[in-house]
Amino acid sequence: MMIRVEGHTNLYREESGAIINTDANGYANYMRAKKLKLNEKREIDDLRNEIDELKNQLRQLLDR
């Protein structure tokens, strides 16, 4: 049996004491935002790696 958490329409407490969020739309929005943030981080990391490669190539050219 789950009991509604006072002051929250989408939160319920299980008998074990765990809090359950039943807001499917909120969860979907959270997961979408998390995925976008992860993609942005990967893109930034890729760009940093490419810049480092270019720097190394320039150093090699200048050392010749």
C-alpha positions, -999 to +999 in steps of 0.1 A: +000+000+000+013+035-009+004+066+011+004+100-006+031+124+006+015+154+021+019+185-001+029+165-032+004+152-058+028+128-075+048+114-045+039+083-025+055+065+004+058+027+003+056+005+034+093+002+033+096+040+036+108+045+000+094+076-018+079+068-053+074+096-079+045+087-102+049+118-125+057+101-158+059+134-178+083+149-153+105+118-154+104+118-192+114+155-192+142+148-168+156+119-189+154+141-220+173+169-204+199+145-190+204+130-224+209+164-240+234+174-213+253+142-218+254+148-256+266+184-251+294+171-228+305+145-253+306+171-281+327+195-259+351+167-251+354+158-288+361+194-297+387+196-269+404+165-283+404+178-318+419+211-306+447+192-288+454+172-319+456+204-340+480+219-314+502+189-315+503+190-353+512+227-353+540+220-328+554+193-350+553+216-381+570+244-362+597+220-348+608+210-383 
